[in-house]
């Protein structure tokens, strides 16, 4: 597996699992009416952010986007989002993307990384982020309408860099 910057040619290969993950309603609060073209700006970051892909040959296994959490006076804190193709789970793709995003943020001079909205029932993600050094600094109760669990909390997770 190689992690590299995403190109315009990668978006059509990210889109199928992006669409599947968003449609499942379990981890992202993106609009539900997105199509190939309208979803692109939600994922493909522009500088100072960036989007990467984890690839095995020509196959995109997952993707991450990262950049400043807020503009201006909040731009010293990074944020990131991650999606792994469901057919590639269990291969360490999420961990590799998480480690990559943290290394990028450190090298870019960010002071910390913050995830604003980790669905509390997304146990694999919460477990991974804790293993990579993040802590839950708060939970917004009933902030996410989960299709199976109803209203659940969104964790704010943080790590000093």
Secondary structure, 3 states (H helix, E strand, C coil): CEEEECCHHHHHHHHHHHHHHHHHCCCCCCCCCCCHHHHHHHHCCCCCCEEEEEEECCEEEEEEEEEECCCHHHCCEEEEEEEECHHHCCCCHHHHHHHHHHHHHHHCCCCEEEEEEEECCCHHHHHHHHHCCCEEEEEEEEEEEECCCEEEEEEEEEEEC
